[in-house]
Amino acid sequence: MTAVEFAAARTQRPVTAAMARSHVRALLGERSEGAGASPTVVDDILLVVTELVTNAVRHGGGLVAFDATLDGDQLTVSVTDASPAAPRTVPRTRAATPGGFGWPLVQQLGREVTVTPTAQGKTIRVVMAVGPDA
């Protein structure tokens, strides 16, 4: 991605989880050599981004806003969807039932997870460590 493409991508709301992952991957790529996150940390971050955006689309009435910021060794991802309902873990009644893992994963992998009601629905904000010691 060129610098111009990256700048344009930062001003546009992603419409898919893949676009959001690409945005965050590019943001993480801005870090200087030697200060990069381990592949495991990057995988965890991209999993959280995928879950947040996918859940906004599937369960939250659509993605209203997306933001990712990198401040030192901390990445903050905010996703706003159109539903005022707080995320919840759905009890699994059968092992073969798909889904139900996303919200618990977000809570486990995030250093800080907050849900804030908004005029449009709610914003979920997840802070994650990025440094090599994360």
N, C-alpha and C positions, 0 to 999 in steps of 0.2 A: 504494500500500500504506500503510495507516495505521500509526501507531507500535505499536499493539497487535498488528496482523497481523505486522509486522516482528519484534517481540519473540517472538511465537509461532513464526515461521518459523525463527528462530535456534536454537530449542531442538529442532527436528524435523530428522531426517535426510532429505534430499531423496531421492526414489525415482526421479527421472528427471534427465537432464542439463538439461532445461528448468527444473526446479525449482532445481537447483544454480546455474544461470546467473542466475535471478531473485534468488536469495539474494545472490550476489556483486554483481550490479548494484545492489541496494538498499544493500549495504554500501559500495560505492563512492560511492553517492549521499549518504552521510552526510558526506563530505568537504566542507569549506567552499568557497564560491565562490572562484574564482581559483586553487584548489589542485587542481583536477580534472585527471584524466588526459585526454590527447587521445583523440579517437574511435578512432584506430589502436591505441593502447595498450589501451583498453577492449576492442576487438575481439580483440586478441591474448590478453588475460586470459580472456575468455569462451570463446575457442577452446580454451585449455588446460583450463579447467574442463570443457568438453564432452568433450574427449578422455579426461581422467582418469576421469570418471564413466562414460562409455560403455564404456571399456576394462574398468573394474571389473565392469560388468554383463555384457559380452560374453565377456571372457576371464578374469576374476578370480573367478568363482564367486559374484558378487554384491557389492553395496555394503554394507559393515559399518559404516563411519563416514565422516562428512564434516565438515570444519571449514574455515572461512575467517576469517582475522583481518587487520585493517588496522592497521598501526603506522607512523604517519607516511607516508612515501613508499614503503612496502613492504607488499605483500599476500602472505600465506602461505596456500596452499591445501593441505590434507592430505586424502587419500582412502585409506581402508583397505578392502581387499577380502578375500575368503575364500581366496585362493590364495597359497601360499608361493612360487610361481614368479616369478622376477624378470621384469620386462618385457623384451621383446627386439624387435629389428627383424627382420621376416620378409623374406628376400630376395625380390624381385619377379622372377619368371621371365618374365612377359609384361606388356607395357604395359597391356593391357586388364584385368588382374587387379585387382579392387577392393581397397581397404584398404592397410594397411602404412605409412601416413603419420603416424599419430597420435603414436607414441612419439618419432620423430625431431623432430616439431614441438614437443612438450613440452620436449625437451632443448634445442632451439634457442631457444625463447622464454623459458625459465626462467633467471633469474639464478643460481639454485642449485636442483639437483634431487637428492633423496636417496631411496633405497629402503631401508626398515628392516623386517626380519622382525618379526612380532608373533605372539602366541599364536593370533590368528584367521587370519593369513595374512601380509599385508604392508601397510605404509603408505608411500605415495608423497607426498613433501612437496615442493612447488614454491614458490619465492620469486620474486616478480616486482616490478619497479619500477613505481610508480603515478604518480609526480609528472609535472608538465607537461614535464619534460626527459627523461623515460624513453625 
